[in-house]
Amino acid sequence: MSPTSTNREYKDRLFKAIFGRDTEESKRWRLDLYNALNDSHYTDPDALQLNTIENVIYITMHNDVSFLIDDQICLYEQQSSMNQNMPLRGLLYFSQLYQKFLAENKKDPNRGGMIMIPTPKFIVFYNGLGETPDEFEMHLSDAFKSPDKSGDYEWTAHFKNINENHCGGLQKKCKALYDYSRFVVMVRENAQIGFADSDAIERAVDEAIKGNFLDGFFRRQKAEVIGMILEEFDEELYKQNVREDGYLEGYDEGLGDGIDRGQRQKAIETAKNMLDDGMDIYKIAKYVGIPAETLGAELKVQVPALS
């Protein structure tokens, strides 16, 4: 996996593919996660309405079930690197949500009369390499230039460490979250014991298929998952492994120049398998670190022009 392809902007793609899609299985996993977090027992997956803005998942309860619980807007985000700006980001995200709520409900805050708004809840699922407690919080007031502990102007990000051996109760209650977390660990473990990039990912996918993780999701979406993991894999850990394994710096450029003959042949074989699975050749090129045109010539396939 070329480090140039591990763009942090897309590192939550697998998390979103599992919990943030408008498919029946994703709805079910999303409901399981909500129930696990809130110790609730809702059974209707359509009770949660999904909206996405950039790289976050917003889950809001429909009004037709709001009488069962407090009307809430929940934001779930996955993070594989520690970001101390999460409270500020949460404040900005929810500002957009509340603007949308006001517009959809034809409410004008400039007029008299209190507008009742959904209660916010901001959860960050952390699976980075830093040591943290199972649960912890970050507060907006920590960033104030002039310290203010009054609590008058606060916004809080609630973190859940979902690495292995953390938040065991939560992961036990939500198998989808456990399967996701365990899969990320398997990719890292494979890299740490010395497997090459493509082997580390493919072995983890194969293990997930054998273990029937996510009810066969990895079997049905194998090519797509491999593409996602090229963003999901921790960039700093990968670069560390590259240095420890003695790969040449040319590989960092994504040109394939730093790959020895054996590694290059393995990359070509991996690319062929991914192409056979129907994956886009430009994504494959990023994954194996070889330009699409060069890859097309190696595989004897025509590379479509970028629009």
N, C-alpha and C positions, 0 to 999 in steps of 0.2 A: 504494500500500500504506500503510495507516494505521499510524503508529508505535505506536499503542495495541495493535495486533494482534501486534506482534513480541515475543511473550513468550519470554524466554530459556529458559524451562523446556522449550520444544519445539524449540529450534534445531537439535537433532540428528535431527529426524524423517526427513529425507530420507536421511541416513546409515543410520538404522535400517531404513528401507523397503528400501534396497538390500541391506544386509548382515545384517539382523537379523530376517528373516521366515522362516516355515516353509513356503516355496515352493521348488520345484525350482530356479528360477533364482537365488534368494537363497542357497540352499545351495551352489550352484556358485560364486557370487561370494565367499561366505564362505570356502570352501575355497581358492580362488585367493589370497585375501588372506592366509590363514594360511600357505600355501606360500611366498608371496612374502616374508613376514616372517621365515620360519624356514629358507629355502632347502631346503624339503622337497618331496616329489613325491607326496603322497598323491592318490589318484584317487577315493576314495569320499566323496562329500559327506555321507553319513549318519554318517561317522566323527566329526563334530563335533556335539555336542548343545547346543542353544541354550536358555538361560534368560535372562529379562530381569527386572531389578528397577529400577523407576522409569525413569531415563533412561540406562541403561547396557546394554551388550551383554556377556553372559558366555558364553564358549565353552569347553566342556570336552571333552576327548577321551574317547570311550567306553572302558570298561575292556577291551573285546575287542580294542582296538588299542594299548593302553597298553604292551604288551610291545615295540612297534616304536619308541616314543619314551618319554622321561620323562613320567610322568603329570603333566599340567599343568592348572591353571585359568588361563585367559587372560581378561583384561578389556580390551575395546576400547571406547574412548570418543572421540567427536568433540567438539572445542571450537573455537568461533569467537571466543572472548575469552580472554585470558590469565588464568588462575586459579592463584594461588600456593598454594592449599589442595589441589591435586590429590593430593599424597602422603597427606594426612590423609583425604581422601575415599576414596582407594584402600584405605587401611587399614580404614576403616569398611565399605566394600563387601565386601571379602574376609572380614571378620569374619562377615558374614551368610552368605557362601558356605560358610565352614567350618562354621558352625552347621548349615547345611542338609546338608552332607556327613556330619557326625557323626550327625544324625538319620536320614538315609536308610540309613546303614550300621550303625545301631544301635551306635554307639561311645560310650563314656562316659569322658570325660577324667579323671573322679574316681577311676577304677580304675587299678590298676597295669598296667604294660606300655605300651611306647611305641606310640602310634597313628600310623601312617604316613599322611601327608596329601599331596594333590597340590601340586606346586610352583607358586607364583603367578607370573604375568607380566602386567604392567600397561602397556598401550600407550595413549597419548593422541595422536590425530590432530589436529593443529592447523592450521586454515586461516583464522586471523584476520589482521588488517591489520598487526600488529606485526612488526618485523624480528627474526627469530630464525635461528639456524643450522638446517641440515637436521635435525640430531638433537641433543637436549640432555636433561638430566635435572633433576628437582626431588627434593629429599630431605626427609624428615620432620624430620630433625635441624636443618634450617634454621629451623624454627619453634620450637625449644626455647628457653624463656626463659633457661635457663642453658646456655650453649654446651657441646655434647658431641660431639666428633669421634671418639669411640672406635669408632663403628659398631655398638655393642652393641644399640641400639634404633633401627633404621632401617627405612624404607619408601621405595621409590623409584618415581616415575612417569617412564617413558621416553617422551619426546615425539618425534613425527615431524612435521616441517613438510611438509604436502602441498600448499602453495600452488604456483603455477606456477613452474617453474625450481628447485624444491627436491625433494629425495629422488627424483631422476630415475630411478635404478636401481629403486627400489621401485615407482614408478608404471609403469615399463616392463614390469615383471614381472606387474603386476596391472592389466589394462586397466579393470576395473570401478572401481578406485580412481582411475585417471587420468580416466575419463569423469566421475565424480562431482566431482573437483576442478576439472576444466576447466569444467564447467557452472556451478559457483559463481562462478568467475572471469568467465564470460560475463555473468552477471546483474550483477555489480559493474561490469564495463566498460560495459555498456549504461547503467547509472545515471550513471556518471561522465562520459559524453560527452553527457549531457543528456536522455536519454529519460525520459519520465514513468514512474512506478512500474509501472503495469500493462504498458506497452510494454517496459520493461526485462526483465521476467520472461517475458512471452509471446514476445518475440523470442529470448530464450535457449532457451526450450522448443522453439520452431520450429527453431532452429539445431541443437539436440540431436537433434531428429527427423530432420532432413536428414542429419546426420552419423551416424545410426544408433547413437547413444550407448546403451550398455547393451543392445545387441541389440533395440532397439525398445521398451524400457521406457517412454521418454518419450512415444512415440506411444500405447501402450496405456493409460498412466496419466496422460494430459495434465491432466485436471481435478484429479486428486488431487495431482499434483506442484505445480500452481499453488497449491493450498491449503497444501501443505507449505512452499513457499518464502516464504509470508507470515510464517512463523516463522523460516525458515532465513536470510533476508536480514539482513545485519548492521545492527542498530538504530542504532548510532552513526554509521555511514556514511550510512544513510538520512536521519537527522536533519540531518546536515551538508549533504546534497544538498538537503533541503527548504529550509534556510536560504539556501544559495547560489542556489537557483532562485527565491527570493523568494516562496514559498508563504506564505499567511497562517497565523498561529498557530492559528486556529480549527480547522484541519485536525488538529492534535494531539489535539483532544478527540474525534475520531472521529465528529463530528456532520455533517460535510460542509459546515459553514458557511463554512469557509475556502477552498472550491473555487470558482473562477470558473465562469461558465456553460459555457465550452468544456470545462473539466476535468470538470465535473459530468456533462455529456452523454457524455463519453468513459467516465466511471465507470459510467454506466447501461448503455452499450453493452457494456462488459466484463462487467458483472453478468449481462446477458441471455445472453451467450455461455456464461458459466460455469453459469448455470441450465440452459441447453439441454444442457450436458454432464453434467447430473445432480448438480451440487454442491449441498450444503445451503445454503439461503438465509441462515442465520445466519452461516455461514463466509464466504459471499460478502459479507455486510454488513460484517463485520470487515475484509475484504480491501479493499473500495472506500471504507470510511470513511463509510458512510451507514447510519442505523438500519434494521433489518430491516423495520419497519412502513412506513417511508417508501419503502423500496426495493420492497416488495410493492405499494404503491399505484402507483408509477411503472411497474412491470412488469405490473400488473393480474393479480397472482397472490395467492392466499391464503397468509398466513403462519401456519404451525401454531403453536399455543401451546407454550411450553416446558414440559416435564414437570417 
